Amino acid sequence: MSRSFIRARAPLRLGLGGGATDTSPYAETYGGVVINATVDLYANVTITPSVSGQVELHLDDRDISWTGSVEGKLPLGGELNLLKGVYNRMCADFNGGAGLALAVNAYADVPPGSGLGTSSAMVVALVQAFNELFQARLGPYEVAHLAYEIERVDLGLNGGKQDQYAAAFGGVNFIEFGPGDSVLVNPLRITPEIAAEFEASLILFFSGVSRESARIIDEQTRKVGGGDVASIEAMHQLKTMAFQMKQALLLGRIDSVGALLDDGWAQKKRTASTVSTPELDAIYEAAKSAGAFGGKVSGAGGGGFMMFLVDPCRRHHVLRALEQMPGRIFASSLTNGGVMSWRVGDDIRKAAAA
């Protein structure tokens, strides 16, 4: 029998502005706005027929595996919940609730807890792989919304909405979040020259500290829901800066984008006490002292990746300063493509059902 598989990948994202305004209850109450850009780092998924006749789930980058029966829903619990949640929902919605003997392998190009939207990108890649398997013909809005529902409703994981839409659409996007399920993705027409200048100015640094975003988001949710004036005002400022970021980016003013990142990071730290740490502050100050325009901790904060923008002529000064800090520099470029899938070989669905 010829080798058969489906693969999918979804890009990770850099949050440039408005982060946290896509979370509940702020987005439903005031309307959220974010601007983000995807990079050529990915969440990756492969689906093949299971040789054991069972469901096999593998998180390859963490060397974690699980095997179980195709009968009934997969039991939730443990570190493979994202894979289990997507399998359960996709089989329920697109296979009449019947299980399939599949092997699902997944890995990300970055460490866990990165702050680059890795978990949501993984769910988007998984949904797209099953979309390919079942030929469900879901578009990017539908893939993103379904991924959001699996994470936030089916699995009960706290968080915002931007990561699913960034991974599904790809590119540089200005995304608006209204009440209910209202989401509007506005792709920004960044010229190749501006994109090249942004890439020349970008430094992506992994702090070496993984973190759980849910704890930070829980605190932000409590403060906004409880009417904490300082937190709500900080959210308003983050939203305003997202509009300013959009203007600066479209005009190619990368130094202004860096300054807005700097201001936004100061506002973000007001939304929750755990957004930053002394270690992260030390890394940030080292980069700024070496000449960075500005930067931020990507995602909810607390650890993971930090991004900086710098005059390319000062790039090596900042790199040398960061090399003295605990962590690792990652090379990355912007990407326009969103989630994608492809298949090779025979009909996997028939083989898995046999």
N, C-alpha and C positions, 0 to 999 in steps of 0.2 A: 504494500500500500504506500502511495506517495505521501510525503510529509505535508501536513496541513496545519495552518495556523492563521490567526488573526492578530495583528499588532495595532496598537494605538499609542499616540503620545500627545501630551498637552504641555504647552510652555508654561514656565514659571514667570512670575511678574514682579516688577519693581513698583511699589506704591509711591507715587510722586507727590500727590496732594489730596487732601480731603479724607485720608484714612481715618476710620472710626465713625465717620458720619453715615456709613452704609450699615451700621448696626442698629438693632432694635433697642430701645424705643425711639432713638433720635430720628432715624430715617422716616418712620411712620408719622412722627409728630411734626417735624420741621422740614423734611425732605433732605436727602443726602446727596452729595456730589463728590466723586473721586476722579482723579486722573492717574492712569497707570500705564506701564509699558512692559511688554513681554520680552524676555531674553532667551537666548539659545541654550537654556538649561531646561530639562524636561522631566515630567513624570511619565514612565514607560510601562506598557502593559502588553502581555502576550497571552492569548487563549489558544489552547490545543485540546484535542480529545484526550480524556484521561485513560491511561492504559490500565488503571486499577478498577475502572467501572464506578469510581466514587468521585466526589468533589475534592479536588486538591488545590489548596491555596498556598501560595509561596510569596513571601516578602523577601526578595533575593538580597537586597542591600543590608538587611538586618538578620539574615539567616534564620527566619522564622517560617514554619510551615504548619499546616493543619489539614487533616483529611477527615471527611465525614460522608454520611449517606446522602444519596440524591433524593431520598424520601422526605418530604416536608421541608419547612424552612430551616436554614442553617441557624444553629443557636448562637445568639450574640454573646459577646464577652471576649476579652483578651485583646491582643494587639493587631488582630486581623479584622476588626470590626468594619473598617471601610470596605474591604473586599466582600465580607459577608453581607453587608447592607446592600451593596450594589447588586450582588448575585440574587438576593432575595427579592428585591424590588423589580429588577428587570425580568426575572422568571415569572413573577406575579403579573406584571403588566403586559408582557409580550409573549409568554409561552403558556398561558392558561394556568399558571401556578405550578406547572410540572417542572421538576428538577432535571438537570442534565449532567452527565458525567464529563466534567470539564476540568482541565488543569489551568489555573490562572496564576501567572507569574507577574510580579510588579516590582519596580524599583525606581528610585529617583536619582537624579544626577547630583544631588546635594545632600548633606546630612539632615536627619530629622530635626524638627523644630527650627527650621531655617528662617522663617519670616517672609519667605517668597511665595506664600500661598500654596505650598507643596501638597498638603493634605487635600485641599479642594481641587487642585490640578490633577491629583491622582484619581479622585472620584470622577472628574470630568473625563479623563482618559478611559477609566473603566466603563463608564456609561457609553462612551463612543464605541468602545470595543464590542459591547453587547448590542449596541445600535447596529453595528456592522453584522454581527452574528445573526440577529433576528430580522435584518433588513427593515428596521422600523422607520427609516427615513426621517429621523428627527433632525431638525435644523439647529443652529447654534443657540438660539434663544431657548428652544425646548430642552436641549442637552443641559444648558446651564441651569435652567429652572428645576429640572429633575434632579440634577446633582445637588442643588441647594436643598431640595425637599428631603433627599436621602440623608444628608448630613444633619440638617437642623430639626427635621420632624421625625424621620424613621429612627435615627441614631441619637437624637437629643443632644447634639453637640452645639454649644453656643458659638456664635460668630456672625460675621457680616455676610454681604452678598457679592462684594466686588470680585473675589478670587475666582468664583465659578465662571463669571462672565468674561473676565480677562483671559482665562484659560481657553474658553470656548471660542472666542473671537480672535484673540491675538492682536498684536500691533499696539499702537499708542491710542488709547481711548479715553474719552471724557464720558463718564457714566453717571446718569441721573437715577436716583431712587426715590420713588414717591410712596404714597400709602399703599398697603396691600402688596400685590405682586407687581406693581408698576416699576419697570426698569427700561431705560432707554440708553442704548450704547451708541455713542457718537464717535466714529473713527476720526482721528485728526490727520489731516493731510500734511505730514511732515516731509519737507523736501529731502532728497538724498544728502544734500550738503549739510543741512541742519542735523540729520540723523548721524552723519559722519562726525560732526563736531561734538555732538552729545557723547558718542562712543569714545572719542579721543579724550574727553573730559571725565569719563566715568571710571571710578574705582569701586570694585565690589569686594568687600572684606568680610569673611566669616569670623565672628568673634570667638568661636570655639565653645560657645555656651548655647546649648539647645534649651528651648523653653516651651511651655504649654501656653498657647495664646488664650485659652478659655478662661484662665484665672484672671488675666488682665481685663478681658472683655466683660467678665462677670462684674468686676468692680466698676467699670465704666457704665454698665447697664444700671447697676444699683444707684449710682450717683445721678445719672440723667433721669431715671425713673423717679428718684426721690426729690428731684427739683434742685439739686446742688447747683447753685448759681455759677460758681467758678468753672465747673465741668461743662455746663451747657454753653457758657460764653466761650470757652476754649473750643468747643465743637463748632460754634458759629464762626469763629476766626479761621478754623481749619477749612471750613467750606468756602469762605471768602477767598482764602489763599489758593484754593483749587482753581477758581476762575482766573486769578492773577497768574497762576502757573500756566494755564492754558494759553493765555496771551503771550507770555514770555517765550514759551516753547515754540509757538507758531512763528514768532518773529526771530527765532534763533538766538535769543539773548540768554545764553547758557549761564553767564555769571549771575543774571537775575534769577534764573531757575535755582541756582545754588544758594543764593541769599534767601529765597523763599523756603527752600528745604530747611535752612538754618532756623528761620522764624517758626516754621511749622513744627520742627522738632521741639522747640521751646514750648509751644502751645500743647503739643501732644503729651508732654510730661505733666501737664496740669490735669489731664483727664483721669489719671490713675497713678497711685503711688509706686506701682511696680513696673511702670513703663521703662524706666532706666535703672541702672545700678552704678556704683562707684567704678567698677571695671569698664563699663560701657562709656561712662563719662570721660575716663582717662584716655580711652582710644579716640574718642571724638575730639578731645582737646589736642591730642598729639597731631591729628590730621589737620585741624584748623591752624595750629601753630606753624605747621609746615607749609601752609599756603592754600588749603582747600577753601573754596568759596563757601561751602556748607555741605550738610549731609543729614542723615537720619538713620535710625534703626528701622529696618524694613519690617512691615507687618505690625502686629500689635505692640511689639517691643519686648523688653525683658531679656533679650539675647538674640541669637541667630545672626543674620547678615546685617551689615551696615553698608550704606552706599554714600559715596562722596563725589562731588563734582569739583574739578580743579582746572585751572589754566593748564593746557597740555605742556606748556613750557616749565611748569612747576610740578608736573606729574611725578617725576622721579624723586623729588624732595619728599613728597607725601608718601610715596611707596617705601622709601627708606625709613621714614618715621614709623610707618605701620609694621614694617618688618621687625621692629624692636618690641612690638606688642604681641601678646599671645593671640594666635589666630592664624588665618590663612587668606591670601589674596586669590581671588578667582578671576579668570579671564571670561569675558562675556560680551556679546553683541546683541543689538536689538533684532527682533524678528517680527515679520508681519503676519506669519501664519498662525492660525489657531489650532485647535485640536484636529487631528487627522487619524484615519485608520486605513488599513489595507489588508488584503487577504491573499494567501498563497495556497494552492492545492485544492483538495476535495471539499465537499460540503461538510463542515465541522458539525453543524447541528444534527445532521443525519447520523454521523458517526457517533456523536455523544448520546443520542437517543437510542441507539441500537442495543 
